Structures are given as structure tokens and as C-alpha cells.
Amino acid sequence: MTLSRLLAALAEHCRRRAGLVVLAGVVLASLSAWVAAHRLGVSTDTDKLFASELPWRQRDVAFNRDFPQYQDLLVAVVDGATPEEADQTAAALAAALTKDTTHFRSVRRPDASPYLEAHGLLFLEKDTLQDVLDRTIDAQPFLGQLVADPSARGLFAALTLVAIGAEQGQANLAPFGPSLQAFHASLSAAAAGRSTPLSWQRLLGGKVAEQGGPYRFVLAQPHLDYGQLEPGSAATNALRAAASQLEFVQAGRAHVRVTGSVALADEEFATVAHGAVAGTIGSAVLVTLWLLLAVRSWRLIVPIVFTLWLGLMLTTGFAALAVGTLNLISIAFAILFVGIAVDFGIQFSVRYREMRLQHGGTVEAMAATAGMVGPQILVAATAAAAGFLAFVPTDFRGVAELGLIAGMGMLIAFACTMTFLPAALTLCRPHAETHEVGFAIGDVVEQRLHRLRVPVLVGFAAVAVLGAVLLPFLTFDSDPLHTKDPSTEAMRTLADLMDSPLTNPYNADVMVPTLEAAEALAPRLAKLPLANQVLTLSSFVPEDQPDKLALVADAANILEATLAERAPAAPVTPADLRMAAATALKQIDHALPKLAPGDPLIDIGDDLRQLVEAPDATLMAANTALTRFLPLQLNRLRVALQAAPVTVADIPPEIARDWRLPDGRVRLQVLAKPQARGSAGLEAFVAEVRTVAPDAGGTAVTIVETAQTIIGAFRKAAIGAILAIAVILALVLRRVIDVGLVMTPLLMSGLLTVVIVVALHMPLNFANIIALPLLLGVGVSFNIYFVMNWRAGHSRFLGTATARAILFSALTTSTAFGSLALSRHPGTASMGELLLLSLGSTLVVTLFLMPTLLRALMRPG
């Protein structure tokens, strides 16, 4: 029995037992849904997208095992109106999160170490250190008054001394201009009833206070639930809730933003899901419209939709049994299945309409449809399955699982089309046709194409050559950040941090056996053109310690008595503050003739004049604002002036553990310059690092290696898919020319897509590259129908039911992809855009090149 007769007999058998077949389909679909509900999960763990045997993955796994403190981080980025407010907000947030063991397993502040506070002066350049110490010594009389009375009363007394020095010409106020201006700003706000804390860190440290940057960091490792779309959402919400209760956050003086790997991943998943319901509903409405235009009857639409639903349920059940857990890529199998399987249903139903017109009766029409279109759908399904299954052996596990599920889904779709669809059509009893099913205009277009066949064929040939020439210009954007929504909080925060070399996420990590090896390798890495800085354990030991310690010791000797702790001063009262302010004001008024115009001391006098007349509550609020952070800064100054020589052995364990392992191995981190951003920059940076350290890892290396793995997987799979499709076509069609007629337009579609993508400057990325296997599946399906009709002796193409089915199948599929193109998520949107472009290219080639080529090959008559 021939294949056509076998498929016709199968369809006839299902037609006669339509009720049982439909019932069996419903039972199978329900069973598959039950299996999927109980056995199919979704994992958002991106580490599982690639084979663990890959060398770079093994390095990543080893690094994660050795330095678990860097994995799965929520990073709270704190900034404040003053450094002290940022510090205290970060400290309070860390304390709150540490108590929340339900959501967090570890919390730390890498920038708040007592070791760094004690030896911070030694990390300054020698000239900068000298300047800071000189400023502090110049302020000695001022500091003495504040140490004796660290309140606004003491501050007003110190201002009195400053005014006396100005009046007598014994004080040069120029070096204290910025400090006096800060006093004026705080006093003015206090007098107006808007007390704002004064930053003594900026007053005493000057520009050095800003060297650490405006941000403070709290690193939290949350408990993650990978069964949820957003595994870290509960912890992120807990962090934000804790931050909202902090004093300076509530006052609007400090802000806490969240970024880190967990927040970035969660926001990406949320962005992908955003609008998915509305997009799905919109797509469903448009798909129904296209189906209505294609088959013109609900009696045909319902069987197609239910056949599609059955196939999707069975494929989902297969996924539950075969892989168990879907990843962020394999979850796209539903899109691929619907995009191609709907073509099978439309082809069968539209051709069934055609057979009804020719044969009249449903029995003859069903057998004729199955016998004619069944082999075509089988070849299309088998070739598409081969294209998808070619991805299974690749190291890109995410797409390998997608290929397995989608490949088997094509065979399931064929089985459903040849069994369930005939039964469903029988039960729905579509009306007989009264006129031609195809497009009348199609014959007109086809005749015109035939008359212009030479320029048409030459034009497509030229496009193919252009596509081949432009193929090397097809770029791959390996930066995963470019596929994320830049408007989310985590991405905006990360963008701000990128401007700092210390928080730039693009870096390379190198492991060496000993500290000596690290110290020998660090200078070589630092000389690389794209290396901004190299950090290792030795970076936490200050350089030039003897000279710097001598400077600190001299300043300490001078300031020791001044900074010595005293007995607590008497409690401050409003009367004390008013008297001290009046005394300072009187002395400033005496000094006015000696002050230059615009001197901040003049403004301070005006502020004190208002405070003298202010209510008691305003005075006490001013006292709090002016001196809240003063005792803390005085204590920091005492500690810093006690700096002593340090070695690697003095580095505390909480810092050392980030750089040295218990077995003695030491980590170096190479921070990239801003020029290393982007795909080309990252590749160049990684290449430079590997000339010195071939086994380097880190985020930059992972990004580059991931891109190479993906490109290699798709290159290998594409070659395997094309070869597999060619073999299947050769076995079925058995003529080289027929195989060429299917493969040539397929390749033409790909080259046309290349031309369009390069012209639009649309790079491939981690998301949209998934469009490539669909291009193979759809391209094979569309082309096979025309070629097999041509083999059967058909002389018309564009005016036939086949062309109608192809057109509406393409419109149906493009509608589903169009919803992806409208996504807020850049990666998903780029995938939808590329799917639309590749589908459009395939449709153009199928409807314009194929009829022209096939008619050109026909024998006269």
C-alpha cells in the first residue's frame, strides 16, 4: 500500500469512528495536562542553560564553590544627602536584614570594615594625605572647642574664636571657606525650620570624603525559590519593606535601590511576563480572524483549534516526561509548536474545502484530502522535526531541550492532523463549497511573474549573492545586559554603578597558587591596555607605609591633647544655645569691617541673628542637625591618627576570605576600562587577559564564552539540520532537482533575512537567535507544498488552495510573533522582530520565487 493510500485509509477510519477518536483525544489531552501539572516545572536558573562539561562552565562552577559569597546577590545601593546619612542608613538596613533569617541567609557590608576605617589614611596618596593632615592641624583651635563641647553651643563658641581671629587679622579664613559655607547652609535651614544634618565628614575630610563614591552597599544572599517566576521576589520585597522603615529614607534624605544578579533576573522575568495576558488575548483574536478568512466557517475553525490544543497538550506531556523541568528557552516550545502546527491544520482544512468542491461528498473529499496533502504534511513535519532535533547534541542545553520538545512536537502535530482533525471535521459537518477556494488574483500575479521570470530570478540571485557577502557582517551582541529592560530599577542602578571602575560589572578573575604568584602577576595584568585596575589580597596593604606613618605620627603628636576625650559637657538647653549664638553674633558683627564682601562668615551672622529670635524647639532642632554626626567623626579621626604598620597577616578574615582560599590559592580581579563595554570591547579585554592568564574566569570571560558557545551551537545545529533535511527530502522525493527546489528557497530565505538584518543594524543576541530554527521549520513546510504539487503535475500555484493555506498560515504565525515584538522586554521584542522578518522573508520567497522557478522548469505544454 502506498503512503497516500495508507494515510487516506487512516483518515477514513477516524472519520467513521469520529466520536471515539475525539473522545480519545480529549482523554489523552486531559491525561497529558495532569502529567504536566504534576511533573513539569519551570526553572529560572540560567546556570543550567549550558552543559556543565564546558571548560568555562567548570571554571564558573569551581569559582562559585570557592567563593559562594558572590553568588545570588541582592545588592542594596544606598546614597544619602551626606556621607554619614548614607553610612547610617546602610548600617541600619544591614542590621534589619540580618535579623530576617526567613528571607536572607547572609548579609554583609564590604565597604564598612573597622580595618579600612583604622588604616584608611594610609591608602591615600602621600600628597593627598599631607593636605588632609595640614587641614586638620590648621583647624586645631576649632577642634579643641568642639571636643570640649560637641554641641551647637560648642560650635557657636568655636565660631566666636574664628570671628575674633578675623577681627584681629590673625586668621586666614580662605582654607575654611567651604566649611564655613557648609555651616551657613545648615544654619540657614535650621533657622527656617528645615533642620538638615551637617556632614562633619565632608567638613574635616574635604574632597577625600568623596573618594569612596556616593554609594554604600549592603550585600544580601536571599533564599531563592526557583519554582517561581521571580525566585527572589519575596526577599526583594522584604528588603524594600525594611528600607522604607529607616529614618533617613522616610525623611527623603537617603535612598535605597536594589540591583544585583537576583534583582536583575527577577525584573527580567517580570518584564517578559508583563503584558503577556493582553498580548495573548490580542493574538488569539487576530488568529481567529485569520482562520475565519482562511476557512470561512466556524465548522472548520473549531476542528483546527481543538487539534492544535490537543497537539500542544500532548507535546507538553511529552516535555514533562522527557525533560521534567523547562528552562527559560525551552519554555518557548509552545510558540514554535503553534507557529508550525497551525500550518498543518490550515493546509488540511483548506485543501479539504477544495476537495469538497471537486468531489461533493464528505467521504470522497476526506479520503482525497488525506491522500493528497497527508504525504506533504508528513514530509514537512519530518523535515521540521529534523531541523529542531539537530540542536539536541549541542552544548547549549537550553536550546537542546527546546529542539527535543519542538522536534517531537512536529511529529505529534502530524499525528493529530491526520487522526483527530478528520474526526473533528466530521462531527462539525462543514457546509459544501460553492466556488473556487484559491485566490483569483493569484493567477494574475503568477502570469505576470512568469512573463518577468528572467528579471525575477536574476533579482533573487543578486539578493542571494548580497546575503552571502553580508554574512560576515552579521553581528552577535554578547552583552546580556542589552537584552534587559533599561528602565527597571535594577538596570538603572547598575548603569549608575558602571561609571565607577570599582563597581563595573565587567571584570576577569584569575586564580594563582600563592600570594607571591599573585604579586608577580598583578603588574603584568595592570599593564594591559584595557585593564583599569588589578585587585588582590595585597591591595589591602597600603604602600609607602614608613613615609605615611611618619606624617600621621607628626599630626597625632600635635593633635593628641586637642582630641583627647574629656568629661561630658553639661546638657544643652535652649537658653545656652541662645546665649552662645548671641555671643558669636556679637563677635562676628565686630569683625564685619575686616571681612571681604561675600565672606561666608557674614551669612553665618545673619543666620545666628535669626536663631537668637527663634523658638526653643527650633534651637534644639538646630543643635541636633549641626552636631548629630560630630562625635562619630571625632572618634574616627582619633582612630585614624592611631594608624600602625600593617601586613597581609593583619588583614581581617572577612576581607581576606574574598581573596584567599584556605588552601592558599589567591584571587586577582582585573577591572576593565569603560572602553571594554560592548561585544567587541569585551572580546578584546578577555583576549588581552588571556595572553597573561589563559585560565581566567569572571563575568567578562563568561559573557564572551557564552556567546561563543551559543554561536557554535547554532552553527553546528544549522549545518546538521540542513543536512538532515536534505537527506529526508532525498529519501522521499528521490530526485536531486526536487530536493534542490526545496532547499534553494530555504537558503534563499535565510540570505534574504541576513540582508534585511544587516541593513537594519539588528544584531543577533541571546534571545532572538531562537528565531533561526523556526526559519528552517516554516521554510521547509511552505516550500514542500508547492514542490510536491509541481511533482504531481499541477501547473497553477498562487491561485490554488495551497497558496491560500500558506498565506493565512503565515499571517496566523506572524500574529503570534507580533505580540512578542511589542514586548517591553528588549530581548523578547528582538526575538519577535527577527521572527517576523524571517517569516516575511520565507513568505516572499515562497510566493514569488517558488512559482517563478517551478513554472520556468516546466516542459512546454
Helices and strands as residue ranges (DSSP letters): H 3-16, H 18-39, E 41-42, G 46-49, H 55-66, G 68-70, E 74-80, H 83-99, E 104-108, H 114-119, G 120-123, H 126-138, H 140-148, H 152-167, G 174-176, H 177-191, H 200-205, G 206-210, E 215-222, H 233-244, H 247-250, E 254-259, H 261-273, H 276-295, H 298-322, E 325-326, G 330-332, H 333-359, H 362-389, H 397-428, H 440-451, H 453-470, G 471-473, G 480-483, H 489-497, E 507-512, H 515-526, E 531-535, G 537-540, H 545-563, H 574-591, G 592-594, H 600-612, H 616-627, H 630-640, G 648-650, H 653-656, E 666-672, G 674-676, H 678-692, H 699-733, H 736-759, G 768-770, H 771-791, H 801-821, H 826-844, I 845-849, H 850-856
